[in-house]
Every structure is written in C-alpha cells, then in structure tokens.
C-alpha cells in the first residue's frame, strides 16, 4: 500500500467521524427549527366523519393564521396525525407516543369525549398542552381537568344552555334521548341544570351503536303521552350508525309529541328536513356567522373541496388559529408554562367570531346560535336559519373544575 493511499484513507475516516459527530447536532438544529403538533383524532371508527372534518379545519386554520407559510417565528409547523379509532386505550397510547417518542410540543384532539377523558392524565404526566377539539363532555374542563388542558370546542353546558333557550318554556314536558357514555350523560345533566321552566319527565340512555330505537322510544312515549301542554323529545346523539330520528316513524303526532335537537354535521341534518320549523341551538353552520374568518373559510373550502365547510371543520380551524396566536405571542417558544400563561385569558378570532379561553378552566367562551329549520330544495339537509346569536356573556356556563 502506498503512503498516498494510506493518507487518503485516514482523511476519509476522519471526515466520516466528523460527519457522524455533526449529524446529531444537525438533527438538533432541525428539531429546534420546527414546532411539532400531534393531532389525535378519529381518522376511523364511529366518529370518523367528525375527525376528518377537524383535521381539514386544523390545517386550514394553521394556513390562515400563518398567512400560508406554515411558519411561526421562523419555525416550521409540522402536524403528526394519530388515529385513535374512537378507542380510549388506543388514544392514550398514541398521545404518550406523540409526547414521548415523537417529541410533540403540543397536541390537539380528540373527537370522542370518552377518548378525551383517557388523554387528560397523559398531558399532565408529560407536562404538555392538550388542546381539546371537538370532544364535548363537561368533565373534560370540569372535575377531570388539569392545567395542561385547553378547549376550543364547546362543552356540554354551552350546548345545553343554548338549547334550553329554545326549549325552556312553561307548560313543556321534555324527555331526553342520549347515548350512554360521557357525551350523552354530561349533555343531559347540563341540559337539566339549564332548564328552569319546563319539566324533564324521562331520561333515556341507549348504547352508542344502537340501530333499533323502538324499545327506548316506547318508554319515552309512555312517559310523555298523557302529559298536558307541549311534549318534546330532546335528542342528543353523535356519530354514525343508527338514526335516532327514525322514532318519528312511530306516529308521535298521534300523541302530540315533537322532536327537537341541536346542530350537527350536514349529513346528519338530512333527517332535519322532516321537521320544518324545529328550533334548537347550534355551535356552527356555515351560513350563520358574518365575519372575515368565516368568509375566508367558506370561500376556500368551496374552492378546494367544492362544498361548504361543516360543523367540525370550523372547530378545527379555531384550534389551528388559537395555536398560532399563542405561538406568535411566545415568539415560537414552546415552553409549556409560557404557553399556559399566554393562553389563559387569551382572545382570538375564529369562524364564529371572537373566542376567549376562560382563565379558571381554559374553556373557550363563545357564541352559540338559536336556529329554526327551513326546508330549502337547494340543500339536501334541513337548513338552520338564525333566530338569534346567543353571546357568551348571556350564558352562565358553570366552572366545574376543582382548581
């Protein structure tokens, strides 16, 4: 072997060693130049439609709030998607992986209230923020809450109080029909707490995957049929599978019984066409809010997807905007304590107008919308027409945590 080739080999070896040493430093530099956001949601499972809308909205919110750059303070926003399948144990494991292995700085999700309750202690264990969107159960920002939890989605009390505005009238008897898990039970409890003039005469809870509602509906009819005055079934139901509105086929009109409910995604509101004039309250419908953010969302969603944005698209967008606004205020610093301090009491714009994270429980205070269903042949679903905006200051939303 010649002296020259030996020297060349030593030089190459040294260069390799330097490259190996530099690799971790380069990786570290790259890591610092990005902000990782984990999105844990129902990409599959019974709430798949909700989850996919939320993901679309989240990406649109990040795009809108960063002016299309997906950058904050020179750092790239990277979204890591995790499919919890609507299963609490799966969601819990995925969030731990996101925080621990993927080094996510912050997380968003999930779709299911049951999954959300499993995620709360994981956020506390890893001391990282979980921005809940769109899971609804009061207990998420109530007795199961911890300081790492914020929520842009509405809670059961906001749903219930706004729906009570539409239904709480003297001489009205109400039976509730809900799914037998956190979303349904928290929703009914909050609704009962908000009702002051009407009477709740029956509560019916059925499994989340119910397809035959006959037995439950018969119990409701028996509880209502002989009551004087207005008789109402208030339905609170989420996800695919069975259609609770099929109970209308049981000739409820014979007993003078009405069906009422809150807002939902547009495919679910196809059933609302059976009930022209039905009143309730909703979190969002694309034709209701009048503000620049919603105008952008509607125009860009039509342009990209050839359809209007739906219920959970708006929520996902609100979450994306909230994250960017907080990160702008910290100049891209993802230190959890700084983010918490920044986000407590923070106001930000959304497709629904201004939202504000309440300091006491980090619940986003926001408007809801009292609607009346109109049948319009141009739309496949019953169209919620605005009766009036119910502003956040009008709703006495309880603080249910133990802070």
HUNOR-V759531 format. One record per backbone hydrogen bond with DSSP energy under -0.5 kcal/mol. NH is the residue of the N-H (numbers start at 0). CO is the residue of the C=O. E is the energy in kcal/mol with one decimal. If there is no record, write none. Layout:
NH	CO	E
NH	CO	E
This chain:
5	1	-1.7
6	2	-2.1
7	3	-2.3
8	4	-2.2
9	5	-2.3
10	6	-2.3
11	7	-2.4
12	8	-2.5
13	9	-2.4
14	10	-2.3
15	11	-2.3
16	12	-2.3
17	13	-2.5
18	14	-2.3
19	15	-2.5
20	16	-2.2
21	17	-2.4
22	18	-1.9
23	19	-0.8
24	20	-0.8
25	21	-3.0
26	22	-2.8
27	23	-2.6
28	24	-2.4
29	25	-2.7
30	26	-2.6
31	27	-2.1
32	28	-0.9
32	29	-0.6
33	30	-1.3
34	75	-3.3
35	33	-0.5
36	34	-0.5
36	77	-3.3
37	35	-0.5
37	105	-2.4
38	79	-3.4
39	37	-0.6
39	107	-2.4
40	38	-0.7
40	81	-2.6
42	40	-1.7
47	44	-1.7
50	46	-2.5
51	47	-2.6
52	48	-1.6
53	49	-2.3
54	50	-2.4
55	51	-2.2
56	52	-2.7
57	53	-2.9
58	54	-2.2
59	55	-2.0
60	56	-2.7
61	57	-2.4
62	58	-2.1
63	59	-2.8
64	60	-2.7
65	61	-1.5
66	63	-1.3
67	62	-2.9
68	65	-1.2
71	74	-2.5
74	71	-2.1
75	32	-2.5
76	69	-2.8
77	34	-2.7
77	75	-0.6
79	36	-2.9
79	77	-0.5
80	78	-0.6
81	38	-2.8
83	40	-2.1
83	81	-0.8
84	40	-0.6
86	83	-2.6
87	85	-0.5
90	86	-2.7
91	87	-2.4
92	88	-1.8
93	89	-2.4
94	90	-2.5
95	91	-1.9
96	92	-2.1
97	93	-2.5
98	94	-2.7
99	95	-2.9
100	96	-1.6
101	96	-2.4
103	97	-2.8
104	35	-2.0
105	35	-1.3
106	128	-2.2
107	37	-2.8
108	130	-2.0
109	39	-0.6
115	111	-2.3
116	112	-2.2
117	113	-0.9
117	114	-0.7
118	114	-1.3
118	115	-0.6
119	115	-1.6
121	118	-0.8
122	118	-1.9
123	119	-1.7
124	120	-2.3
125	121	-2.4
126	122	-0.8
127	122	-1.9
128	104	-0.5
129	147	-2.4
130	106	-3.3
130	128	-0.5
131	129	-0.9
131	149	-3.6
134	109	-1.7
139	136	-1.6
140	137	-1.1
141	138	-0.7
143	138	-1.9
144	141	-1.5
148	145	-2.1
149	129	-2.1
149	147	-0.5
150	361	-2.3
151	131	-1.4
152	131	-1.4
155	135	-1.6
158	154	-2.2
159	155	-3.1
160	156	-3.3
161	157	-1.7
162	158	-2.1
163	159	-2.5
164	160	-1.3
165	161	-0.8
166	162	-1.6
167	163	-3.1
168	166	-1.7
171	168	-1.5
172	229	-2.9
173	198	-3.4
174	231	-2.7
175	201	-2.3
176	233	-2.3
177	203	-2.7
178	235	-0.8
179	205	-2.4
180	178	-1.9
184	180	-2.8
185	181	-2.5
186	182	-1.7
187	183	-2.3
188	184	-2.3
189	185	-2.4
190	186	-2.1
191	187	-2.9
192	188	-2.3
193	189	-1.5
194	190	-1.4
198	171	-2.6
200	173	-2.7
200	198	-0.7
201	173	-1.0
203	175	-2.5
204	202	-0.5
205	177	-2.2
209	206	-1.8
212	210	-0.7
216	212	-2.9
217	213	-2.3
218	214	-1.7
219	215	-1.9
220	216	-2.8
221	217	-2.4
222	218	-1.5
223	219	-1.5
224	220	-3.2
226	223	-2.4
229	170	-1.0
230	255	-0.7
231	172	-2.8
232	257	-2.5
233	174	-2.8
233	231	-0.6
234	232	-0.7
234	259	-2.4
235	176	-2.7
239	45	-2.3
241	209	-0.6
243	241	-0.7
245	242	-1.9
246	243	-1.6
247	244	-1.8
248	245	-2.1
249	246	-1.7
250	247	-0.8
251	247	-0.6
253	250	-1.1
254	251	-1.5
255	252	-1.1
256	251	-2.2
257	230	-2.8
259	232	-2.8
261	234	-0.6
262	280	-1.5
267	264	-0.5
268	264	-1.5
269	266	-0.9
270	267	-1.0
271	268	-0.5
272	269	-1.4
273	270	-1.6
274	271	-2.3
276	372	-3.0
277	274	-2.1
279	370	-1.6
281	368	-2.6
287	284	-2.6
288	284	-0.7
290	288	-0.6
294	290	-2.2
295	291	-2.2
296	292	-2.5
297	293	-3.0
298	294	-2.4
299	295	-2.7
300	296	-2.5
301	297	-2.4
302	298	-2.1
303	299	-2.2
304	300	-3.1
305	301	-1.7
306	300	-0.7
312	309	-0.5
313	309	-1.7
314	310	-1.0
315	311	-2.3
316	312	-2.2
317	313	-2.2
318	314	-2.1
319	315	-2.2
320	316	-2.6
321	317	-2.5
322	318	-2.2
323	319	-2.1
324	320	-2.7
325	321	-2.3
326	322	-2.6
327	323	-2.5
328	324	-1.8
329	325	-1.4
330	327	-1.1
331	326	-3.4
332	329	-1.2
338	334	-2.4
339	335	-2.8
340	336	-2.3
341	337	-2.2
342	338	-2.9
343	339	-2.2
344	356	-1.7
345	342	-2.1
347	354	-2.4
349	352	-0.9
352	349	-2.2
354	347	-2.7
355	364	-1.5
356	345	-2.4
357	355	-0.7
357	362	-2.8
361	357	-2.5
363	150	-2.0
364	355	-3.3
364	362	-0.6
367	389	-2.3
368	281	-2.4
369	387	-2.4
370	279	-2.7
371	384	-2.0
372	277	-2.5
373	382	-2.8
375	373	-0.7
378	375	-2.4
381	268	-2.7
382	373	-2.7
383	381	-0.5
384	371	-2.7
384	382	-0.8
386	369	-3.7
387	369	-1.3
389	367	-3.3
390	388	-0.8
393	390	-1.7
394	390	-0.6
394	391	-1.2
395	393	-0.6
396	394	-1.8
397	395	-0.6
399	397	-0.8
